[in-house]
């Protein structure tokens, strides 16, 4: 997977889950698939965390919602307008 998307990672994670549930593969292959699944789950979790933070950055100003750029720990200050 050259450039992962959330949707592609979730689809692969579902496929891995089905393969592991079938129980038709060796223990060694099962462990490798499990490790791949863990990495995919971490990727998806990071994507969801970033998306949640971006949604939380919607603030009300002058009676309407306004979007402000997300500035996370690696992206600078997190000062919100008053």
C-alpha positions as CSV (number, residue, x, y, z in Angstrom):
1,X,0.0,0.0,0.0
2,X,2.0,3.0,-1.3
3,X,-0.1,5.8,0.3
4,X,-2.6,4.6,2.9
5,X,-6.0,6.0,3.2
6,X,-8.2,5.5,6.2
7,X,-10.7,3.6,4.0
8,X,-8.0,1.3,2.5
9,X,-6.5,0.6,5.9
10,X,-10.0,-0.3,7.3
11,X,-10.7,-2.6,4.4
12,X,-7.4,-4.4,4.8
13,X,-8.0,-4.7,8.6
14,X,-11.4,-6.3,7.9
15,X,-9.8,-8.7,5.5
16,X,-7.1,-9.6,8.0
17,X,-9.7,-10.2,10.7
18,X,-11.7,-12.5,8.4
19,X,-8.5,-14.5,7.6
20,X,-7.6,-14.8,11.2
21,X,-11.1,-15.9,12.2
22,X,-11.1,-18.6,9.5
23,X,-8.2,-20.3,11.2
24,X,-6.9,-21.7,7.9
25,X,-3.4,-20.2,8.1
26,X,-0.3,-21.3,10.0
27,X,0.6,-19.8,13.3
28,X,3.6,-18.0,11.8
29,X,1.3,-16.4,9.1
30,X,-1.3,-15.6,11.7
31,X,1.3,-13.7,13.8
32,X,2.5,-11.7,10.8
33,X,-1.1,-10.8,9.9
34,X,-1.8,-9.9,13.5
35,X,1.3,-7.5,13.5
36,X,0.1,-6.0,10.2
37,X,-3.4,-5.5,11.8
38,X,-1.9,-3.8,14.8
39,X,0.0,-1.3,12.6
40,X,-3.2,-0.7,10.5
41,X,-5.3,-0.1,13.7
42,X,-2.7,2.4,15.0
43,X,-2.8,4.2,11.6
44,X,-6.6,4.3,11.7
45,X,-6.6,5.5,15.3
46,X,-4.1,8.3,14.4
47,X,-6.3,9.4,11.5
48,X,-9.4,9.4,13.7
49,X,-7.6,11.4,16.4
50,X,-6.6,14.0,13.9
51,X,-10.1,14.2,12.4
52,X,-11.6,14.6,15.8
53,X,-9.2,17.4,16.7
54,X,-10.1,19.2,13.4
55,X,-13.8,19.0,14.2
56,X,-13.2,20.3,17.7
57,X,-11.5,23.3,16.2
58,X,-14.9,24.6,15.1
59,X,-15.7,27.6,17.3
60,X,-18.6,30.0,17.5
61,X,-17.8,33.6,16.8
62,X,-20.4,36.4,16.3
63,X,-23.2,33.9,16.4
64,X,-21.9,31.6,13.7
65,X,-19.5,28.7,13.5
66,X,-16.1,29.4,12.2
67,X,-13.4,27.0,11.3
68,X,-9.9,27.6,12.6
69,X,-6.8,25.6,11.5
70,X,-5.8,22.8,13.8
71,X,-2.5,23.4,15.5
72,X,-1.5,20.2,17.3
73,X,1.5,19.5,19.4
74,X,3.8,19.1,16.3
75,X,2.2,22.0,14.5
76,X,2.6,25.0,16.7
77,X,0.5,26.9,19.2
78,X,-3.0,25.9,20.1
79,X,-4.3,29.4,20.9
80,X,-8.0,29.8,20.3
81,X,-9.5,33.2,19.4
82,X,-11.6,34.7,22.0
